[in-house]
Amino acid sequence: MADVVTRKRELVWIMTKQEEASKVSPQTVGVSVTLNDSVFKGDIAQNMTKISTPRAPKVIHPLGSIGANLSMKAYIDYLLTRYYTFRKADKSYGAERKFSLSVIHKEIERDFGSKTFFLPEHRFEALAAHLKAHIDTTALGRNNHKKEVRNYHPFEEHCQKFKLTPT
């Protein structure tokens, strides 16, 4: 009885493999290649899989926007990084609220009417104040404030530290 069951399983397995092989044959894929007078060096594969990932195009920020001004963009990036770091540190203070990096950008877009780095340069101070307020309201920010430790450095100091020209 055991031999009969084993033989049936073998036959089912063989039939399944044959069906799979017939589905992957070049005729069903629709690929046909004819080469005349060719010399091959290297491997020739029956099936080729092209793996490509689309790259997002480079974003060009319009002139007069925060993203087009190197020093302003660098400082906003710095404040965003500080905010992300401080929010991640909230877990060590017992905070259990979920955190997504994109939430701050969506909030900026909602409050300021444009994406973060597409805001005009004259909105830079307001955006920086907005981000600083968010940093200060994190658990680590409040703790640093009590200890009189600063949570971030000012824009002018950032420009001097990284040799950027403030505008």
DOMARVEX-684834 format. One record per atom (N, C-alpha, C): residue number from 1; residue in three letters; atom name; x, y, z. Coordinates in nm, 3 decimals. Layout:
! residues N
n | res | atom | u | v | w
NUM | Ala | CA | X | Y | Z
...
! end
This chain:
! residues 167
n | res | atom | u | v | w
1 | Met | N | 0.083 | -0.119 | 0.000
1 | Met | CA | 0.000 | 0.000 | 0.000
1 | Met | C | 0.087 | 0.126 | 0.000
2 | Ala | N | 0.193 | 0.126 | 0.080
2 | Ala | CA | 0.282 | 0.241 | 0.088
2 | Ala | C | 0.351 | 0.266 | -0.045
3 | Asp | N | 0.390 | 0.158 | -0.115
3 | Asp | CA | 0.454 | 0.173 | -0.246
3 | Asp | C | 0.361 | 0.235 | -0.348
4 | Val | N | 0.235 | 0.199 | -0.344
4 | Val | CA | 0.136 | 0.253 | -0.437
4 | Val | C | 0.118 | 0.402 | -0.414
5 | Val | N | 0.106 | 0.443 | -0.287
5 | Val | CA | 0.087 | 0.585 | -0.253
5 | Val | C | 0.210 | 0.664 | -0.296
6 | Thr | N | 0.328 | 0.613 | -0.271
6 | Thr | CA | 0.452 | 0.681 | -0.309
6 | Thr | C | 0.460 | 0.697 | -0.460
7 | Arg | N | 0.425 | 0.592 | -0.535
7 | Arg | CA | 0.431 | 0.598 | -0.682
7 | Arg | C | 0.332 | 0.701 | -0.735
8 | Lys | N | 0.211 | 0.709 | -0.677
8 | Lys | CA | 0.112 | 0.808 | -0.720
8 | Lys | C | 0.164 | 0.950 | -0.698
9 | Arg | N | 0.226 | 0.973 | -0.583
9 | Arg | CA | 0.281 | 1.105 | -0.554
9 | Arg | C | 0.392 | 1.142 | -0.652
10 | Glu | N | 0.477 | 1.043 | -0.687
10 | Glu | CA | 0.582 | 1.068 | -0.785
10 | Glu | C | 0.524 | 1.107 | -0.920
11 | Leu | N | 0.420 | 1.037 | -0.962
11 | Leu | CA | 0.358 | 1.068 | -1.091
11 | Leu | C | 0.293 | 1.206 | -1.091
12 | Val | N | 0.227 | 1.241 | -0.983
12 | Val | CA | 0.167 | 1.375 | -0.973
12 | Val | C | 0.275 | 1.481 | -0.977
13 | Trp | N | 0.385 | 1.459 | -0.907
13 | Trp | CA | 0.496 | 1.554 | -0.905
13 | Trp | C | 0.556 | 1.570 | -1.044
14 | Ile | N | 0.577 | 1.460 | -1.115
14 | Ile | CA | 0.634 | 1.463 | -1.250
14 | Ile | C | 0.541 | 1.539 | -1.343
15 | Met | N | 0.411 | 1.513 | -1.336
15 | Met | CA | 0.314 | 1.581 | -1.422
15 | Met | C | 0.311 | 1.732 | -1.393
16 | Thr | N | 0.321 | 1.767 | -1.267
16 | Thr | CA | 0.321 | 1.908 | -1.229
16 | Thr | C | 0.443 | 1.979 | -1.285
17 | Lys | N | 0.558 | 1.916 | -1.276
17 | Lys | CA | 0.681 | 1.975 | -1.329
17 | Lys | C | 0.675 | 1.990 | -1.480
18 | Gln | N | 0.616 | 1.893 | -1.549
18 | Gln | CA | 0.604 | 1.901 | -1.694
18 | Gln | C | 0.510 | 2.015 | -1.734
19 | Glu | N | 0.401 | 2.033 | -1.660
19 | Glu | CA | 0.309 | 2.143 | -1.689
19 | Glu | C | 0.376 | 2.278 | -1.668
20 | Glu | N | 0.453 | 2.290 | -1.560
20 | Glu | CA | 0.522 | 2.415 | -1.534
20 | Glu | C | 0.625 | 2.444 | -1.642
21 | Ala | N | 0.696 | 2.342 | -1.687
21 | Ala | CA | 0.797 | 2.360 | -1.791
21 | Ala | C | 0.733 | 2.402 | -1.922
22 | Ser | N | 0.616 | 2.349 | -1.953
22 | Ser | CA | 0.550 | 2.385 | -2.079
22 | Ser | C | 0.497 | 2.528 | -2.074
23 | Lys | N | 0.462 | 2.577 | -1.955
23 | Lys | CA | 0.413 | 2.714 | -1.942
23 | Lys | C | 0.525 | 2.816 | -1.960
24 | Val | N | 0.648 | 2.781 | -1.931
24 | Val | CA | 0.760 | 2.874 | -1.936
24 | Val | C | 0.837 | 2.864 | -2.067
25 | Ser | N | 0.794 | 2.782 | -2.158
25 | Ser | CA | 0.868 | 2.764 | -2.282
25 | Ser | C | 0.870 | 2.893 | -2.363
26 | Pro | N | 0.972 | 2.913 | -2.447
26 | Pro | CA | 0.983 | 3.037 | -2.524
26 | Pro | C | 0.863 | 3.062 | -2.615
27 | Gln | N | 0.795 | 2.957 | -2.659
27 | Gln | CA | 0.680 | 2.977 | -2.747
27 | Gln | C | 0.567 | 3.048 | -2.674
28 | Thr | N | 0.546 | 3.015 | -2.546
28 | Thr | CA | 0.437 | 3.078 | -2.473
28 | Thr | C | 0.474 | 3.218 | -2.425
29 | Val | N | 0.604 | 3.244 | -2.409
29 | Val | CA | 0.647 | 3.375 | -2.363
29 | Val | C | 0.636 | 3.476 | -2.477
30 | Gly | N | 0.651 | 3.430 | -2.601
30 | Gly | CA | 0.640 | 3.519 | -2.715
30 | Gly | C | 0.772 | 3.581 | -2.755
31 | Val | N | 0.882 | 3.522 | -2.714
31 | Val | CA | 1.013 | 3.574 | -2.747
31 | Val | C | 1.077 | 3.483 | -2.849
32 | Ser | N | 1.120 | 3.540 | -2.958
32 | Ser | CA | 1.186 | 3.462 | -3.061
32 | Ser | C | 1.306 | 3.542 | -3.109
33 | Val | N | 1.423 | 3.478 | -3.109
33 | Val | CA | 1.544 | 3.547 | -3.150
33 | Val | C | 1.611 | 3.465 | -3.258
34 | Thr | N | 1.645 | 3.530 | -3.368
34 | Thr | CA | 1.717 | 3.464 | -3.476
34 | Thr | C | 1.844 | 3.543 | -3.502
35 | Leu | N | 1.957 | 3.474 | -3.497
35 | Leu | CA | 2.085 | 3.539 | -3.519
35 | Leu | C | 2.158 | 3.466 | -3.631
36 | Asn | N | 2.203 | 3.542 | -3.726
36 | Asn | CA | 2.278 | 3.484 | -3.837
36 | Asn | C | 2.421 | 3.535 | -3.833
37 | Asp | N | 2.517 | 3.448 | -3.864
37 | Asp | CA | 2.658 | 3.484 | -3.871
37 | Asp | C | 2.706 | 3.557 | -3.746
38 | Ser | N | 2.678 | 3.500 | -3.631
38 | Ser | CA | 2.719 | 3.562 | -3.505
38 | Ser | C | 2.816 | 3.472 | -3.431
39 | Val | N | 2.907 | 3.534 | -3.359
39 | Val | CA | 3.001 | 3.461 | -3.276
39 | Val | C | 2.972 | 3.501 | -3.132
40 | Phe | N | 2.948 | 3.401 | -3.048
40 | Phe | CA | 2.915 | 3.428 | -2.908
40 | Phe | C | 3.034 | 3.397 | -2.820
41 | Lys | N | 3.057 | 3.485 | -2.724
41 | Lys | CA | 3.158 | 3.462 | -2.623
41 | Lys | C | 3.089 | 3.482 | -2.490
42 | Gly | N | 3.091 | 3.383 | -2.404
42 | Gly | CA | 3.023 | 3.395 | -2.276
42 | Gly | C | 2.900 | 3.307 | -2.271
43 | Asp | N | 2.811 | 3.338 | -2.183
43 | Asp | CA | 2.692 | 3.257 | -2.161
43 | Asp | C | 2.575 | 3.304 | -2.247
44 | Ile | N | 2.494 | 3.209 | -2.284
44 | Ile | CA | 2.370 | 3.239 | -2.353
44 | Ile | C | 2.259 | 3.182 | -2.266
45 | Ala | N | 2.163 | 3.264 | -2.233
45 | Ala | CA | 2.055 | 3.221 | -2.145
45 | Ala | C | 1.926 | 3.208 | -2.224
46 | Gln | N | 1.847 | 3.107 | -2.190
46 | Gln | CA | 1.719 | 3.089 | -2.257
46 | Gln | C | 1.621 | 3.196 | -2.211
47 | Asn | N | 1.617 | 3.222 | -2.081
47 | Asn | CA | 1.525 | 3.322 | -2.027
47 | Asn | C | 1.605 | 3.436 | -1.967
48 | Met | N | 1.567 | 3.557 | -2.000
48 | Met | CA | 1.634 | 3.673 | -1.945
48 | Met | C | 1.531 | 3.755 | -1.868
49 | Thr | N | 1.571 | 3.801 | -1.753
49 | Thr | CA | 1.485 | 3.885 | -1.672
49 | Thr | C | 1.555 | 4.019 | -1.652
50 | Lys | N | 1.491 | 4.124 | -1.696
50 | Lys | CA | 1.547 | 4.257 | -1.678
50 | Lys | C | 1.486 | 4.317 | -1.553
51 | Ile | N | 1.572 | 4.350 | -1.459
51 | Ile | CA | 1.527 | 4.410 | -1.335
51 | Ile | C | 1.570 | 4.556 | -1.337
52 | Ser | N | 1.475 | 4.644 | -1.334
52 | Ser | CA | 1.507 | 4.786 | -1.332
52 | Ser | C | 1.413 | 4.856 | -1.236
53 | Thr | N | 1.467 | 4.955 | -1.171
53 | Thr | CA | 1.385 | 5.034 | -1.081
53 | Thr | C | 1.377 | 5.175 | -1.137
54 | Pro | N | 1.259 | 5.227 | -1.145
54 | Pro | CA | 1.249 | 5.363 | -1.199
54 | Pro | C | 1.306 | 5.462 | -1.098
55 | Arg | N | 1.383 | 5.553 | -1.147
55 | Arg | CA | 1.440 | 5.656 | -1.061
55 | Arg | C | 1.351 | 5.779 | -1.068
56 | Ala | N | 1.335 | 5.838 | -0.955
56 | Ala | CA | 1.258 | 5.962 | -0.951
56 | Ala | C | 1.342 | 6.072 | -1.015
57 | Pro | N | 1.281 | 6.156 | -1.093
57 | Pro | CA | 1.359 | 6.264 | -1.154
57 | Pro | C | 1.407 | 6.362 | -1.047
58 | Lys | N | 1.521 | 6.424 | -1.073
58 | Lys | CA | 1.574 | 6.522 | -0.979
58 | Lys | C | 1.478 | 6.639 | -0.970
59 | Val | N | 1.453 | 6.682 | -0.849
59 | Val | CA | 1.363 | 6.794 | -0.828
59 | Val | C | 1.443 | 6.922 | -0.839
60 | Ile | N | 1.397 | 7.010 | -0.924
60 | Ile | CA | 1.461 | 7.140 | -0.938
60 | Ile | C | 1.368 | 7.241 | -0.871
61 | His | N | 1.418 | 7.299 | -0.762
61 | His | CA | 1.338 | 7.395 | -0.689
61 | His | C | 1.341 | 7.529 | -0.762
62 | Pro | N | 1.229 | 7.597 | -0.770
62 | Pro | CA | 1.225 | 7.725 | -0.842
62 | Pro | C | 1.308 | 7.832 | -0.770
63 | Leu | N | 1.360 | 7.925 | -0.848
63 | Leu | CA | 1.437 | 8.035 | -0.791
63 | Leu | C | 1.349 | 8.111 | -0.693
64 | Gly | N | 1.409 | 8.152 | -0.584
64 | Gly | CA | 1.334 | 8.225 | -0.482
64 | Gly | C | 1.268 | 8.135 | -0.379
65 | Ser | N | 1.286 | 8.003 | -0.393
65 | Ser | CA | 1.229 | 7.909 | -0.295
65 | Ser | C | 1.337 | 7.869 | -0.196
66 | Ile | N | 1.295 | 7.815 | -0.084
66 | Ile | CA | 1.390 | 7.771 | 0.019
66 | Ile | C | 1.481 | 7.662 | -0.036
67 | Gly | N | 1.427 | 7.572 | -0.118
67 | Gly | CA | 1.506 | 7.464 | -0.174
67 | Gly | C | 1.615 | 7.510 | -0.268
68 | Ala | N | 1.595 | 7.625 | -0.333
68 | Ala | CA | 1.695 | 7.677 | -0.425
68 | Ala | C | 1.807 | 7.751 | -0.353
69 | Asn | N | 1.783 | 7.791 | -0.228
69 | Asn | CA | 1.883 | 7.861 | -0.149
69 | Asn | C | 1.956 | 7.758 | -0.063
70 | Leu | N | 2.082 | 7.734 | -0.091
70 | Leu | CA | 2.159 | 7.628 | -0.028
70 | Leu | C | 2.164 | 7.642 | 0.124
71 | Ser | N | 2.189 | 7.761 | 0.175
71 | Ser | CA | 2.202 | 7.777 | 0.319
71 | Ser | C | 2.068 | 7.757 | 0.390
72 | Met | N | 1.960 | 7.808 | 0.332
72 | Met | CA | 1.826 | 7.790 | 0.393
72 | Met | C | 1.785 | 7.644 | 0.390
73 | Lys | N | 1.808 | 7.578 | 0.277
73 | Lys | CA | 1.772 | 7.437 | 0.265
73 | Lys | C | 1.851 | 7.353 | 0.365
74 | Ala | N | 1.979 | 7.383 | 0.379
74 | Ala | CA | 2.063 | 7.307 | 0.473
74 | Ala | C | 2.014 | 7.325 | 0.616
75 | Tyr | N | 1.973 | 7.445 | 0.652
75 | Tyr | CA | 1.926 | 7.468 | 0.789
75 | Tyr | C | 1.792 | 7.399 | 0.815
76 | Ile | N | 1.702 | 7.403 | 0.718
76 | Ile | CA | 1.574 | 7.334 | 0.733
76 | Ile | C | 1.597 | 7.184 | 0.741
77 | Asp | N | 1.689 | 7.132 | 0.660
77 | Asp | CA | 1.725 | 6.989 | 0.670
77 | Asp | C | 1.778 | 6.956 | 0.808
78 | Tyr | N | 1.861 | 7.044 | 0.861
78 | Tyr | CA | 1.917 | 7.026 | 0.996
78 | Tyr | C | 1.805 | 7.021 | 1.100
79 | Leu | N | 1.711 | 7.115 | 1.093
79 | Leu | CA | 1.601 | 7.118 | 1.189
79 | Leu | C | 1.512 | 6.994 | 1.175
80 | Leu | N | 1.488 | 6.951 | 1.053
80 | Leu | CA | 1.407 | 6.829 | 1.032
80 | Leu | C | 1.478 | 6.708 | 1.092
81 | Thr | N | 1.608 | 6.698 | 1.072
81 | Thr | CA | 1.684 | 6.587 | 1.128
81 | Thr | C | 1.681 | 6.590 | 1.280
82 | Arg | N | 1.694 | 6.708 | 1.338
82 | Arg | CA | 1.684 | 6.721 | 1.484
82 | Arg | C | 1.547 | 6.676 | 1.532
83 | Tyr | N | 1.442 | 6.717 | 1.461
83 | Tyr | CA | 1.306 | 6.678 | 1.499
83 | Tyr | C | 1.290 | 6.527 | 1.493
84 | Tyr | N | 1.337 | 6.464 | 1.385
84 | Tyr | CA | 1.327 | 6.318 | 1.373
84 | Tyr | C | 1.402 | 6.250 | 1.488
85 | Thr | N | 1.522 | 6.299 | 1.519
85 | Thr | CA | 1.602 | 6.241 | 1.627
85 | Thr | C | 1.531 | 6.255 | 1.762
86 | Phe | N | 1.475 | 6.371 | 1.786
86 | Phe | CA | 1.407 | 6.395 | 1.913
86 | Phe | C | 1.279 | 6.312 | 1.923
87 | Arg | N | 1.207 | 6.296 | 1.813
87 | Arg | CA | 1.085 | 6.215 | 1.815
87 | Arg | C | 1.118 | 6.068 | 1.839
88 | Lys | N | 1.227 | 6.021 | 1.781
88 | Lys | CA | 1.267 | 5.883 | 1.804
88 | Lys | C | 1.308 | 5.862 | 1.950
89 | Ala | N | 1.365 | 5.966 | 2.010
89 | Ala | CA | 1.406 | 5.957 | 2.150
89 | Ala | C | 1.286 | 5.956 | 2.245
90 | Asp | N | 1.169 | 5.997 | 2.197
90 | Asp | CA | 1.049 | 5.998 | 2.281
90 | Asp | C | 1.017 | 5.860 | 2.339
91 | Lys | N | 1.051 | 5.755 | 2.265
91 | Lys | CA | 1.024 | 5.619 | 2.314
91 | Lys | C | 1.098 | 5.591 | 2.444
92 | Ser | N | 1.218 | 5.644 | 2.456
92 | Ser | CA | 1.295 | 5.620 | 2.579
92 | Ser | C | 1.235 | 5.695 | 2.698
93 | Tyr | N | 1.148 | 5.792 | 2.669
93 | Tyr | CA | 1.080 | 5.865 | 2.776
93 | Tyr | C | 0.940 | 5.807 | 2.802
94 | Gly | N | 0.909 | 5.696 | 2.737
94 | Gly | CA | 0.782 | 5.628 | 2.762
94 | Gly | C | 0.670 | 5.663 | 2.667
95 | Ala | N | 0.694 | 5.747 | 2.567
95 | Ala | CA | 0.590 | 5.782 | 2.471
95 | Ala | C | 0.562 | 5.663 | 2.380
96 | Glu | N | 0.435 | 5.637 | 2.357
96 | Glu | CA | 0.398 | 5.522 | 2.274
96 | Glu | C | 0.325 | 5.562 | 2.147
97 | Arg | N | 0.316 | 5.692 | 2.119
97 | Arg | CA | 0.246 | 5.735 | 1.999
97 | Arg | C | 0.328 | 5.698 | 1.876
98 | Lys | N | 0.257 | 5.663 | 1.769
98 | Lys | CA | 0.325 | 5.624 | 1.645
98 | Lys | C | 0.385 | 5.746 | 1.579
99 | Phe | N | 0.490 | 5.723 | 1.501
99 | Phe | CA | 0.563 | 5.834 | 1.439
99 | Phe | C | 0.599 | 5.798 | 1.296
100 | Ser | N | 0.568 | 5.888 | 1.206
100 | Ser | CA | 0.605 | 5.873 | 1.065
100 | Ser | C | 0.680 | 5.999 | 1.023
101 | Leu | N | 0.789 | 5.981 | 0.949
101 | Leu | CA | 0.871 | 6.094 | 0.908
101 | Leu | C | 0.795 | 6.189 | 0.815
102 | Ser | N | 0.700 | 6.139 | 0.740
102 | Ser | CA | 0.631 | 6.223 | 0.643
102 | Ser | C | 0.526 | 6.314 | 0.706
103 | Val | N | 0.487 | 6.288 | 0.829
103 | Val | CA | 0.381 | 6.366 | 0.892
103 | Val | C | 0.418 | 6.514 | 0.901
104 | Ile | N | 0.541 | 6.545 | 0.935
104 | Ile | CA | 0.581 | 6.685 | 0.949
104 | Ile | C | 0.573 | 6.757 | 0.815
105 | His | N | 0.609 | 6.688 | 0.706
105 | His | CA | 0.602 | 6.750 | 0.574
105 | His | C | 0.456 | 6.775 | 0.533
106 | Lys | N | 0.369 | 6.681 | 0.564
106 | Lys | CA | 0.227 | 6.699 | 0.533
106 | Lys | C | 0.170 | 6.815 | 0.615
107 | Glu | N | 0.211 | 6.826 | 0.739
107 | Glu | CA | 0.164 | 6.935 | 0.824
107 | Glu | C | 0.213 | 7.070 | 0.772
108 | Ile | N | 0.337 | 7.076 | 0.728
108 | Ile | CA | 0.391 | 7.200 | 0.670
108 | Ile | C | 0.313 | 7.237 | 0.545
109 | Glu | N | 0.286 | 7.137 | 0.462
109 | Glu | CA | 0.211 | 7.162 | 0.339
109 | Glu | C | 0.071 | 7.214 | 0.372
110 | Arg | N | 0.008 | 7.158 | 0.475
110 | Arg | CA | -0.126 | 7.201 | 0.515
110 | Arg | C | -0.122 | 7.342 | 0.574
111 | Asp | N | -0.025 | 7.370 | 0.662
111 | Asp | CA | -0.021 | 7.498 | 0.731
111 | Asp | C | 0.034 | 7.612 | 0.646
112 | Phe | N | 0.129 | 7.582 | 0.558
112 | Phe | CA | 0.195 | 7.687 | 0.481
112 | Phe | C | 0.147 | 7.693 | 0.335
113 | Gly | N | 0.074 | 7.592 | 0.290
113 | Gly | CA | 0.017 | 7.596 | 0.156
113 | Gly | C | 0.109 | 7.549 | 0.045
114 | Ser | N | 0.224 | 7.494 | 0.080
114 | Ser | CA | 0.317 | 7.446 | -0.022
114 | Ser | C | 0.407 | 7.341 | 0.041
115 | Lys | N | 0.474 | 7.264 | -0.044
115 | Lys | CA | 0.567 | 7.164 | 0.008
115 | Lys | C | 0.685 | 7.233 | 0.075
116 | Thr | N | 0.751 | 7.162 | 0.162
116 | Thr | CA | 0.853 | 7.218 | 0.250
116 | Thr | C | 0.956 | 7.303 | 0.176
117 | Phe | N | 1.021 | 7.248 | 0.076
117 | Phe | CA | 1.131 | 7.320 | 0.011
117 | Phe | C | 1.085 | 7.404 | -0.108
118 | Phe | N | 0.956 | 7.408 | -0.134
118 | Phe | CA | 0.902 | 7.492 | -0.240
118 | Phe | C | 0.846 | 7.623 | -0.185
119 | Leu | N | 0.853 | 7.640 | -0.054
119 | Leu | CA | 0.807 | 7.765 | 0.007
119 | Leu | C | 0.897 | 7.879 | -0.036
120 | Pro | N | 0.843 | 7.999 | -0.052
120 | Pro | CA | 0.927 | 8.113 | -0.087
120 | Pro | C | 1.023 | 8.149 | 0.027
121 | Glu | N | 1.133 | 8.210 | -0.008
121 | Glu | CA | 1.237 | 8.243 | 0.090
121 | Glu | C | 1.185 | 8.333 | 0.202
122 | His | N | 1.088 | 8.419 | 0.175
122 | His | CA | 1.040 | 8.509 | 0.279
122 | His | C | 0.961 | 8.434 | 0.387
123 | Arg | N | 0.927 | 8.306 | 0.364
123 | Arg | CA | 0.858 | 8.224 | 0.465
123 | Arg | C | 0.957 | 8.140 | 0.548
124 | Phe | N | 1.088 | 8.159 | 0.524
124 | Phe | CA | 1.191 | 8.080 | 0.590
124 | Phe | C | 1.185 | 8.093 | 0.742
125 | Glu | N | 1.179 | 8.216 | 0.792
125 | Glu | CA | 1.178 | 8.238 | 0.937
125 | Glu | C | 1.057 | 8.171 | 1.002
126 | Ala | N | 0.941 | 8.182 | 0.939
126 | Ala | CA | 0.820 | 8.121 | 0.993
126 | Ala | C | 0.831 | 7.969 | 0.994
127 | Leu | N | 0.888 | 7.913 | 0.887
127 | Leu | CA | 0.906 | 7.767 | 0.880
127 | Leu | C | 1.005 | 7.720 | 0.986
128 | Ala | N | 1.115 | 7.793 | 1.002
128 | Ala | CA | 1.214 | 7.756 | 1.103
128 | Ala | C | 1.152 | 7.763 | 1.242
129 | Ala | N | 1.073 | 7.866 | 1.270
129 | Ala | CA | 1.008 | 7.879 | 1.400
129 | Ala | C | 0.909 | 7.765 | 1.422
130 | His | N | 0.840 | 7.726 | 1.318
130 | His | CA | 0.745 | 7.614 | 1.325
130 | His | C | 0.817 | 7.484 | 1.363
131 | Leu | N | 0.928 | 7.457 | 1.296
131 | Leu | CA | 1.004 | 7.335 | 1.325
131 | Leu | C | 1.067 | 7.340 | 1.464
132 | Lys | N | 1.116 | 7.456 | 1.504
132 | Lys | CA | 1.175 | 7.470 | 1.639
132 | Lys | C | 1.069 | 7.444 | 1.746
133 | Ala | N | 0.947 | 7.492 | 1.722
133 | Ala | CA | 0.838 | 7.469 | 1.818
133 | Ala | C | 0.808 | 7.320 | 1.830
134 | His | N | 0.812 | 7.250 | 1.718
134 | His | CA | 0.789 | 7.105 | 1.722
134 | His | C | 0.901 | 7.033 | 1.797
135 | Ile | N | 1.024 | 7.077 | 1.775
135 | Ile | CA | 1.138 | 7.016 | 1.845
135 | Ile | C | 1.124 | 7.040 | 1.996
136 | Asp | N | 1.087 | 7.162 | 2.032
136 | Asp | CA | 1.077 | 7.197 | 2.174
136 | Asp | C | 0.965 | 7.123 | 2.246
137 | Thr | N | 0.864 | 7.077 | 2.173
137 | Thr | CA | 0.752 | 7.008 | 2.239
137 | Thr | C | 0.772 | 6.858 | 2.250
138 | Thr | N | 0.883 | 6.805 | 2.199
138 | Thr | CA | 0.911 | 6.663 | 2.219
138 | Thr | C | 0.955 | 6.641 | 2.364
139 | Ala | N | 0.952 | 6.518 | 2.408
139 | Ala | CA | 0.992 | 6.487 | 2.546
139 | Ala | C | 1.137 | 6.525 | 2.571
140 | Leu | N | 1.224 | 6.493 | 2.476
140 | Leu | CA | 1.365 | 6.529 | 2.491
140 | Leu | C | 1.383 | 6.680 | 2.486
141 | Gly | N | 1.306 | 6.748 | 2.402
141 | Gly | CA | 1.314 | 6.893 | 2.393
141 | Gly | C | 1.274 | 6.960 | 2.524
142 | Arg | N | 1.165 | 6.913 | 2.584
142 | Arg | CA | 1.122 | 6.968 | 2.713
142 | Arg | C | 1.226 | 6.939 | 2.822
143 | Asn | N | 1.281 | 6.818 | 2.820
143 | Asn | CA | 1.383 | 6.780 | 2.918
143 | Asn | C | 1.509 | 6.868 | 2.903
144 | Asn | N | 1.552 | 6.889 | 2.779
144 | Asn | CA | 1.668 | 6.975 | 2.754
144 | Asn | C | 1.641 | 7.118 | 2.802
145 | His | N | 1.518 | 7.164 | 2.780
145 | His | CA | 1.483 | 7.300 | 2.821
145 | His | C | 1.495 | 7.316 | 2.972
146 | Lys | N | 1.450 | 7.215 | 3.046
146 | Lys | CA | 1.461 | 7.218 | 3.193
146 | Lys | C | 1.607 | 7.220 | 3.236
147 | Lys | N | 1.693 | 7.149 | 3.164
147 | Lys | CA | 1.835 | 7.142 | 3.197
147 | Lys | C | 1.915 | 7.259 | 3.138
148 | Glu | N | 1.844 | 7.347 | 3.066
148 | Glu | CA | 1.905 | 7.461 | 2.996
148 | Glu | C | 2.008 | 7.417 | 2.892
149 | Val | N | 1.975 | 7.309 | 2.823
149 | Val | CA | 2.055 | 7.260 | 2.710
149 | Val | C | 1.981 | 7.298 | 2.583
150 | Arg | N | 2.050 | 7.357 | 2.487
150 | Arg | CA | 1.977 | 7.399 | 2.367
150 | Arg | C | 1.949 | 7.279 | 2.276
151 | Asn | N | 1.836 | 7.288 | 2.211
151 | Asn | CA | 1.790 | 7.179 | 2.125
151 | Asn | C | 1.842 | 7.191 | 1.981
152 | Tyr | N | 1.882 | 7.309 | 1.943
152 | Tyr | CA | 1.928 | 7.337 | 1.807
152 | Tyr | C | 2.009 | 7.465 | 1.811
153 | His | N | 2.089 | 7.486 | 1.708
153 | His | CA | 2.164 | 7.611 | 1.702
153 | His | C | 2.096 | 7.706 | 1.603
154 | Pro | N | 2.121 | 7.836 | 1.614
154 | Pro | CA | 2.056 | 7.932 | 1.525
154 | Pro | C | 2.111 | 7.925 | 1.382
155 | Phe | N | 2.038 | 7.986 | 1.292
155 | Phe | CA | 2.071 | 7.984 | 1.149
155 | Phe | C | 2.210 | 8.042 | 1.123
156 | Glu | N | 2.242 | 8.154 | 1.183
156 | Glu | CA | 2.372 | 8.219 | 1.159
156 | Glu | C | 2.487 | 8.128 | 1.202
157 | Glu | N | 2.472 | 8.063 | 1.317
157 | Glu | CA | 2.574 | 7.971 | 1.365
157 | Glu | C | 2.588 | 7.851 | 1.271
158 | His | N | 2.476 | 7.806 | 1.218
158 | His | CA | 2.478 | 7.693 | 1.123
158 | His | C | 2.558 | 7.732 | 0.998
159 | Cys | N | 2.533 | 7.853 | 0.949
159 | Cys | CA | 2.604 | 7.899 | 0.830
159 | Cys | C | 2.754 | 7.912 | 0.856
160 | Gln | N | 2.791 | 7.964 | 0.974
160 | Gln | CA | 2.933 | 7.977 | 1.007
160 | Gln | C | 2.998 | 7.840 | 1.023
161 | Lys | N | 2.927 | 7.750 | 1.089
161 | Lys | CA | 2.983 | 7.618 | 1.116
161 | Lys | C | 3.014 | 7.542 | 0.987
162 | Phe | N | 2.924 | 7.554 | 0.888
162 | Phe | CA | 2.941 | 7.480 | 0.763
162 | Phe | C | 2.988 | 7.569 | 0.647
163 | Lys | N | 3.031 | 7.691 | 0.680
163 | Lys | CA | 3.085 | 7.784 | 0.582
163 | Lys | C | 2.988 | 7.810 | 0.467
164 | Leu | N | 2.862 | 7.835 | 0.505
164 | Leu | CA | 2.760 | 7.871 | 0.408
164 | Leu | C | 2.737 | 8.022 | 0.416
165 | Thr | N | 2.694 | 8.081 | 0.307
165 | Thr | CA | 2.667 | 8.223 | 0.309
165 | Thr | C | 2.518 | 8.244 | 0.336
166 | Pro | N | 2.483 | 8.307 | 0.450
166 | Pro | CA | 2.342 | 8.332 | 0.478
166 | Pro | C | 2.288 | 8.439 | 0.386
167 | Thr | N | 2.166 | 8.420 | 0.339
167 | Thr | CA | 2.103 | 8.521 | 0.253
167 | Thr | C | 1.964 | 8.550 | 0.301
! end
